[in-house]
Amino acid sequence: MRDPYQPAFSKYMLLFGMLIGVAFTSIALAASEGSGVPVSSAEAAATGMNGEQVYNNVCVACHYPPGVGGAPALGDAEAWAPRIAQGMGTLIDHALNGFSGSTGVMPKKGERLDLSDEEIIEAIEYMVEQVDH
Ligand code: HEC
């Protein structure tokens, strides 16, 4: 035992290091809570995206031309005309609640249940607008 203090010292250093780690994690968590960014919540919280952004982040996965799994592609008038003819109410209902039609399956809110109804509706409006042009 040439240096009896050495082992005890490193043990304390380890503990000290862990405490700093815990402290930093708590500060980081507190900061992210205060920033107003919705972390996760059972209730649909608006992410602040407009219709075009929702399309580009979510719906694009299936609705990007030529359309995946039977999804009507963005801007495809032929695919959209009969759907638009059903009326906006039906399109909204099918996108919000999910819909199994003749070409495939439209999942509830495009599988983004964290988005608000309003955001989904704006994305539908965006997609419908692209057909007119
Ligand atoms: C996992 C793939 C997928 C994603 C993601 C997806 N869709 Fe769809 N969607 C489909 C398919 C497939 C159909 C066609 C269903 C059918 O008519 O058989 C469809 C159809 C639709 C329709 C037409 C419904 C009707 O009555 O004809 C709307 C409106 C729609 N989607 C909106 C959206 C919006 C808005 C998003 C993004 C928030 C989205 N979709 C994301 C696959 C998807």
Residues whose N, C-alpha, C, O or C-beta is under 5 A from the ligand:
A	BS01	HEC	V58 C59 A61 C62 V68 G69 G70 A71 P72 R83 T90 L91 H94 A95 F99 S100 G101 S102 T103 G104 V105 M106 P107 K109 G110 I120 A123 I124
